[in-house]
Amino acid sequence: MRDENSLFEWQIVRESRLAKKRKIFFKKKLANPRISVYHKNVDINFYGGFYKKCESEGFRINIPEGTFEWVLLHFYSPMVITLGERRIETQANACILYKPGTPQDYYGRFGKFENDYIRFRTPPQDRSFYKDFNLPVDEVFYVKDSDVIKTEMQNITWLLTDKGANHDYELTKNAIGVLKKLQCARIFPDQKAQRESETLFRLEQLRGEIRRNPEKWTVRAMSENFFLTRSHFSVLYKESFGVSPAQDLKFFLNEKAIALLLTSEKTIAQIAEILNYKECENFIRAFKKMNDISPLQFRKTRN
């Protein structure tokens, strides 16, 4: 009982963990597919990189349409980076993570410059992987020192020059290492900004877990996870995501209910039990309130 169009229409953006490990669809779409490395809930396909790439005076990157890959850059030299209408003059050790499609425009402030870079892709439905590394996107940020990712970048450069063997797995593993080390070495303007970033990072991690397993969570359990009162946590959550934790939980439960109705043979009662409803009638009532249709009617119309 599988209806892919219905899955798309109802915007079920998370596949099961088993389905996420099937790379066939994505590899057919890529001209030069790479082996993926699974990091937590992130699939990353490595596409290129280099350690301390030297560019001559007058060299400028200007790609108005952006690229198909994510591009992470670490600059050893002061740079001029254009982001939209902003022209940013950076110091050394500036970094930027461009998402696919973001215009790229940068050059050295004083002529020649050196930079590390990696290029990679993620599955089309997973554009928020960077939250697992607490890194900003399409924004300049700084790291503590120039050697923070030296080992991984040297490994990547060596592996790319060794044509005698397939190093796809090692390349992608080192690319993930770069992201993790930048996360640890990132510099914040002040302690307040660091606390806010770390809090948002923890909230993003928690929200991802709730989305994967909404039946295991309550608002009380969320607040206890943060060692906050329920009211304090609810305010913090809504300020971060624009929706209350109770509303989010209802949405994720509904999302999982839709997936189960469309992709399994389980009865309505069994689905209610999986989603941790004490009574099947409560599940039916909640589903109808969210979708203006009962679970059974929904399954019939979408089958």
C-alpha positions as CSV (number, residue, x, y, z in Angstrom):
1,M,0.0,0.0,0.0
2,R,2.5,2.6,-1.2
3,D,1.5,5.9,-2.8
4,E,4.6,8.0,-3.6
5,N,2.6,10.9,-4.9
6,S,0.7,11.0,-1.7
7,L,3.9,10.9,0.3
8,F,5.1,13.9,-1.6
9,E,1.8,15.8,-1.4
10,W,1.6,15.4,2.4
11,Q,5.3,16.5,2.6
12,I,6.7,13.6,4.5
13,V,10.2,14.7,4.3
14,R,11.8,12.0,6.6
15,E,12.2,8.5,5.3
16,S,12.7,5.5,7.5
17,R,16.3,4.9,8.5
18,L,16.3,1.8,6.3
19,A,15.1,3.8,3.3
20,K,17.7,6.5,3.9
21,K,20.4,4.0,3.5
22,R,19.3,3.1,0.0
23,K,21.3,5.3,-2.2
24,I,20.0,4.0,-5.5
25,F,17.7,6.9,-6.3
26,F,20.3,9.6,-5.4
27,K,23.2,7.8,-7.2
28,K,21.1,7.7,-10.4
29,K,20.8,11.4,-10.2
30,L,24.5,12.1,-9.7
31,A,26.9,12.2,-12.7
32,N,29.8,11.0,-10.6
33,P,28.4,9.4,-7.5
34,R,30.5,8.8,-4.4
35,I,30.2,6.4,-1.6
36,S,28.2,7.9,1.3
37,V,29.2,8.0,4.9
38,Y,26.4,8.0,7.5
39,H,26.9,10.5,10.3
40,K,24.1,10.4,12.9
41,N,21.2,11.2,10.5
42,V,23.3,12.7,7.7
43,D,24.4,11.2,4.4
44,I,27.3,13.0,2.8
45,N,28.7,12.3,-0.7
46,F,32.2,13.7,-1.1
47,Y,33.0,15.5,-4.5
48,G,36.3,17.2,-4.1
49,G,38.7,19.2,-1.9
50,F,42.2,20.6,-1.5
51,Y,44.6,21.7,1.2
52,K,46.1,25.2,1.0
53,K,45.2,25.8,-2.7
54,C,47.1,28.9,-3.9
55,E,45.5,31.4,-6.1
56,S,47.4,34.1,-8.0
57,E,46.9,37.9,-7.8
58,G,43.8,39.0,-9.6
59,F,42.1,35.6,-9.3
60,R,38.4,35.8,-8.4
61,I,35.6,33.3,-7.9
62,N,32.3,34.6,-9.2
63,I,29.6,32.0,-9.7
64,P,26.2,33.8,-9.8
65,E,24.2,30.6,-10.0
66,G,26.1,28.9,-7.2
67,T,27.0,25.2,-7.5
68,F,25.1,21.9,-7.2
69,E,27.3,20.9,-4.2
70,W,27.8,22.3,-0.7
71,V,31.1,24.2,-0.7
72,L,33.0,24.7,2.5
73,L,36.0,27.2,2.4
74,H,38.6,28.1,5.0
75,F,40.8,31.1,4.0
76,Y,44.3,31.6,5.3
77,S,44.4,35.1,3.8
78,P,42.2,38.1,4.4
79,M,39.4,38.1,1.8
80,V,36.6,40.1,0.2
81,I,33.4,38.1,0.2
82,T,30.1,39.3,-1.3
83,L,26.9,38.0,0.2
84,G,23.9,39.4,-1.4
85,E,24.2,43.2,-1.1
86,R,26.9,42.9,1.6
87,R,30.6,43.3,0.8
88,I,32.5,41.7,3.7
89,E,36.3,42.3,4.3
90,T,37.5,39.4,6.4
91,Q,40.6,38.7,8.5
92,A,42.6,35.5,8.2
93,N,41.0,32.2,9.3
94,A,37.5,33.1,7.9
95,C,35.3,30.3,6.8
96,I,32.0,30.1,4.9
97,L,29.7,27.2,4.1
98,Y,27.8,27.8,0.8
99,K,24.6,25.8,0.3
100,P,23.8,24.6,-3.2
101,G,22.5,27.4,-5.4
102,T,24.0,30.3,-3.3
103,P,26.0,32.8,-5.4
104,Q,29.7,32.6,-4.7
105,D,31.8,35.7,-5.1
106,Y,35.2,36.2,-3.3
107,Y,38.8,37.3,-3.9
108,G,41.9,38.1,-1.9
109,R,42.1,41.5,-0.2
110,F,45.8,41.8,-1.0
111,G,46.1,39.9,-4.2
112,K,47.2,36.3,-3.8
113,F,45.4,34.0,-1.3
114,E,45.4,30.5,0.0
115,N,42.4,28.4,1.1
116,D,41.2,24.9,1.9
117,Y,38.0,23.7,0.4
118,I,35.7,20.7,0.3
119,R,32.7,20.0,-2.0
120,F,30.0,17.5,-1.1
121,R,26.3,16.6,-1.7
122,T,23.6,15.5,0.6
123,P,20.3,13.8,-0.4
124,P,17.8,16.3,-1.8
125,Q,15.4,16.0,1.2
126,D,18.2,16.6,3.7
127,R,19.2,20.2,3.5
128,S,19.5,20.9,7.2
129,F,22.4,18.5,7.9
130,Y,24.6,21.5,8.9
131,K,22.5,21.8,12.1
132,D,24.2,18.6,13.3
133,F,27.5,20.5,13.2
134,N,26.2,23.8,14.6
135,L,27.7,25.7,11.6
136,P,26.1,28.8,10.0
137,V,25.2,28.7,6.3
138,D,26.0,31.4,3.8
139,E,27.6,33.5,6.6
140,V,31.2,34.2,7.4
141,F,32.5,32.7,10.6
142,Y,36.0,32.4,12.2
143,V,38.0,29.6,13.7
144,K,40.7,29.7,16.4
145,D,43.7,28.8,14.3
146,S,44.8,27.9,10.8
147,D,45.8,24.4,11.6
148,V,42.5,23.2,13.1
149,I,41.6,21.1,10.1
150,K,45.2,20.6,8.8
151,T,45.3,16.8,9.3
152,E,42.0,16.1,7.6
153,M,42.7,18.4,4.7
154,Q,46.2,16.9,4.1
155,N,44.6,13.5,4.1
156,I,42.0,14.6,1.6
157,T,44.6,16.0,-0.7
158,W,46.8,12.9,-0.5
159,L,43.9,10.6,-1.1
160,L,42.9,12.5,-4.2
161,T,46.4,12.2,-5.7
162,D,46.5,8.5,-5.1
163,K,45.0,7.0,-8.2
164,G,45.9,3.4,-7.3
165,A,42.9,2.7,-5.1
166,N,39.4,3.8,-4.4
167,H,39.4,6.1,-1.4
168,D,35.8,7.4,-1.5
169,Y,35.0,6.2,2.0
170,E,38.1,7.7,3.5
171,L,37.5,11.0,1.7
172,T,34.0,11.4,3.0
173,K,35.1,10.4,6.5
174,N,37.7,13.1,6.5
175,A,35.2,15.7,5.1
176,I,33.0,14.9,8.1
177,G,36.0,15.3,10.3
178,V,36.6,18.8,8.9
179,L,33.0,19.8,9.8
180,K,33.2,18.4,13.3
181,K,36.5,20.2,14.0
182,L,35.2,23.5,12.7
183,Q,32.3,23.1,15.0
184,C,34.6,22.8,18.0
185,A,37.0,25.6,16.9
186,R,34.4,28.1,15.9
187,I,34.9,31.6,17.4
188,F,31.9,33.6,18.7
189,P,31.7,37.4,19.1
190,D,31.0,37.1,22.8
191,Q,29.9,34.6,25.5
192,K,26.2,35.5,25.0
193,A,26.4,34.7,21.3
194,Q,28.1,31.4,22.1
195,R,25.5,30.4,24.7
196,E,22.6,31.3,22.3
197,S,24.2,29.3,19.5
198,E,24.8,26.3,21.8
199,T,21.3,26.4,23.1
200,L,19.8,26.5,19.6
201,F,22.1,23.7,18.6
202,R,20.7,21.6,21.5
203,L,17.2,22.5,20.6
204,E,17.8,21.5,17.0
205,Q,19.1,18.2,18.1
206,L,16.2,17.6,20.4
207,R,13.7,18.6,17.7
208,G,15.3,16.2,15.3
209,E,14.9,13.3,17.8
210,I,11.3,14.3,18.5
211,R,10.5,14.2,14.8
212,R,12.1,10.8,14.4
213,N,10.3,9.3,17.5
214,P,7.4,11.6,18.4
215,E,5.6,8.8,20.3
216,K,8.4,8.7,22.9
217,W,8.1,12.4,23.9
218,T,5.9,14.7,25.9
219,V,6.4,18.4,26.5
220,R,7.3,17.5,30.1
221,A,10.0,15.1,28.9
222,M,11.4,17.8,26.6
223,S,11.6,20.4,29.4
224,E,13.3,17.9,31.7
225,N,15.8,17.2,29.0
226,F,16.8,20.9,29.2
227,F,16.5,21.0,33.1
228,L,13.9,23.8,32.7
229,T,10.3,24.3,33.8
230,R,7.7,23.4,31.3
231,S,6.6,27.1,30.9
232,H,10.2,28.3,30.5
233,F,11.1,25.6,28.0
234,S,7.9,26.3,26.0
235,V,8.8,30.0,25.7
236,L,12.4,29.2,24.6
237,Y,11.2,26.6,22.1
238,K,8.7,29.0,20.5
239,E,11.2,31.8,20.3
240,S,13.5,29.4,18.4
241,F,11.1,27.8,16.0
242,G,8.0,30.0,15.9
243,V,5.8,27.2,17.2
244,S,5.2,25.7,20.6
245,P,6.6,22.3,21.5
246,A,3.0,21.0,22.0
247,Q,2.1,22.1,18.4
248,D,5.3,20.6,17.0
249,L,4.6,17.3,18.8
250,K,1.1,17.1,17.3
251,F,2.5,17.8,13.9
252,F,5.2,15.1,14.1
253,L,2.7,12.6,15.4
254,N,0.4,13.4,12.6
255,E,3.3,13.2,10.1
256,K,4.2,9.7,11.3
257,A,0.5,8.6,11.3
258,I,0.2,9.6,7.6
259,A,3.4,7.7,6.8
260,L,2.1,4.6,8.5
261,L,-1.3,4.8,6.9
262,L,0.2,5.1,3.4
263,T,3.1,2.7,3.7
264,S,2.0,-0.1,6.0
265,E,-0.8,-2.7,6.4
266,K,-1.3,-1.9,10.1
267,T,-4.8,-1.4,11.4
268,I,-6.0,2.0,12.7
269,A,-5.9,0.5,16.3
270,Q,-2.3,-0.7,15.8
271,I,-1.2,2.7,14.5
272,A,-2.8,4.3,17.5
273,E,-0.9,2.0,19.8
274,I,2.4,2.6,18.0
275,L,1.9,6.4,18.4
276,N,1.3,5.8,22.1
277,Y,-2.4,6.8,22.2
278,K,-4.2,5.2,25.2
279,E,-7.4,4.9,23.2
280,C,-7.9,4.4,19.5
281,E,-10.7,7.0,19.6
282,N,-8.3,9.6,20.8
283,F,-6.0,9.0,17.8
284,I,-9.0,9.2,15.4
285,R,-10.2,12.4,17.0
286,A,-6.7,14.0,16.8
287,F,-6.1,12.9,13.2
288,K,-9.4,14.2,12.1
289,K,-8.8,17.6,13.8
290,M,-5.5,17.9,11.9
291,N,-6.6,16.7,8.5
292,D,-10.4,17.2,8.4
293,I,-10.7,13.5,7.5
294,S,-10.7,10.2,9.6
295,P,-7.7,7.9,9.3
296,L,-9.7,5.2,7.6
297,Q,-11.2,7.6,5.0
298,F,-7.7,9.1,4.4
299,R,-6.3,5.6,3.7
300,K,-9.1,4.7,1.3
301,T,-8.8,8.0,-0.6
302,R,-5.1,7.7,-0.9
303,N,-4.9,4.0,-1.7
